[in-house]
Amino acid sequence: MDNIDVMVLKALRDWRQAGQRALLATVVRTWGSSPRPVGSMMALREDGRAIGSVSGGCIEDDLIARHTRALGGAGIPEGTPQLVRYGVSADEAHRFGLPCGGTLELLLEFNPDAASLQQLVDRLESGSLVERRVDCETGAVTLQAAGQPEALEFDGHTLVNHLGPGYRMLLIGAGALAEYLATMALFNGFTVTVCDPREEYMGSWSVDQVHKITDMPDDAVTAFRPDARSCIVALTHDPKLDDLALLEALHSPAFYVGAIGSRRNNHTRRERMIEHFGETEVSLARLRGPIGLYIGSKTPAEIAVSVMAEILAVKNGVPLPREMSVETAKQEHDIAMSDSGLQCALPQILDPEATARRH
């Protein structure tokens, strides 16, 4: 669950508790290209204030015009949920800024119950995974604990949406790279924890809104209790800190486990884990390293961009071409440079006197 969804639900809760009329819009189905995925939410208050997004902006404008008094509309109505569709025709797609052929359906819930919203937010803030079920014929909402995240389901009569917990990141090591990566993770909606038992590193940490712990990293991973919306990234370059944490993480449901380091360090780490910790090539298949996408990054900030891009791709289920991995790209780069060096040497090999004259 993205952090923006929690913000939407909290704002809606506050509005309804204050007695203000509001609606909750949820993207329940899409066809073709769509600006926002299924499950995206937006809360709209009767005075036109909105939070969240269901499109690139044009559909939000239409909802404000139709359902609030901000632009002279009728305001938020009472009644059971309403299903609305945008982008059916080419003219509508153009009008609402949808990509060519894009169509989406929204479920609009009018004036959701404040007590139910409070209960939902409380559960989400405690780290629970919640199934929210909406009966579209009556508007009745039920909440119950869910075992694992599932995709949104909508059959035209019932909406079933699994919400929470939010995405989390655990960083092992508190150096400069960790600070850049933590910053990027925060504005991508992750809750971030950094672990480093070394006082000289943790003492200079400067990124706010990050939970800091000084336990040994393997204990930190256990206490972190990784789930399917967690990622764990080792950044210390120190086997005493990285290895045990990675071993603990690999046997968790975390969707991403990776470590910084060169190709040689990565291979050495794998050999070490197999020889001393009983791991196998199969059990290490989930271990990513060298981490990141190959973009020629050199500085800590550039490396953080590379790593964050890979984490988001894995989170979003995007298959990454082998050529984008750091290891593959650097191997090809080395081969190209080797071939280039050989070509530069050929004139001297074939005609050393001509080369001498040029110098």
Stockholm file with secondary structure:
# STOCKHOLM 1.0

chainA/1-359         MDNIDVMVLKALRDWRQAGQRALLATVVRTWGSSPRPVGSMMALREDGRAIGSVSGGCIEDDLIARHTRALGGAGIPEGTPQLVRYGVSADEAHRFGLPCGGTLELLLEFNPDAASLQQLVDRLESGSLVERRVDCETGAVTLQAAGQPEALEFDGHTLVNHLGPGYRMLLIGAGALAEYLATMALFNGFTVTVCDPREEYMGSWSVDQVHKITDMPDDAVTAFRPDARSCIVALTHDPKLDDLALLEALHSPAFYVGAIGSRRNNHTRRERMIEHFGETEVSLARLRGPIGLYIGSKTPAEIAVSVMAEILAVKNGVPLPREMSVETAKQEHDIAMSDSGLQCALPQILDPEATARRH
#=GR chainA/1-359 SS CCHHHHHHHHHHHHHHHTTCCEEEEEEEEEESSCSSCTTCEEEEETTSCEEECSSSSHHHHHHHHHHCTTTTCCCCCCSSCEEEEECCSHHHHHHTTCCTTCEEEEEEEESCCHHHHHHHHHHHHTTCCEEEEEETTTCCEEEEECSSCCCCEECSSEEEEEECCCCEEEEECCSHHHHHHHHHHHHTTCEEEEECCCHHHHTTCCCTTEEEECSCHHHHHHHHCCCTTEEEEECSCCHHHHHHHHHHHHTSCCSEEEECCCHHHHHHHHHHHHHHHCCCTTTTTTEECSCSBCSCCCSHHHHHHHHHHHHHHHHTTCCCCGGGBHHHHHHHHHHHHHHHHHHHHHHHHHCHHHHHHHC
#=GC SS_cons         CCHHHHHHHHHHHHHHHTTCCEEEEEEEEEESSCSSCTTCEEEEETTSCEEECSSSSHHHHHHHHHHCTTTTCCCCCCSSCEEEEECCSHHHHHHTTCCTTCEEEEEEEESCCHHHHHHHHHHHHTTCCEEEEEETTTCCEEEEECSSCCCCEECSSEEEEEECCCCEEEEECCSHHHHHHHHHHHHTTCEEEEECCCHHHHTTCCCTTEEEECSCHHHHHHHHCCCTTEEEEECSCCHHHHHHHHHHHHTSCCSEEEECCCHHHHHHHHHHHHHHHCCCTTTTTTEECSCSBCSCCCSHHHHHHHHHHHHHHHHTTCCCCGGGBHHHHHHHHHHHHHHHHHHHHHHHHHCHHHHHHHC
//
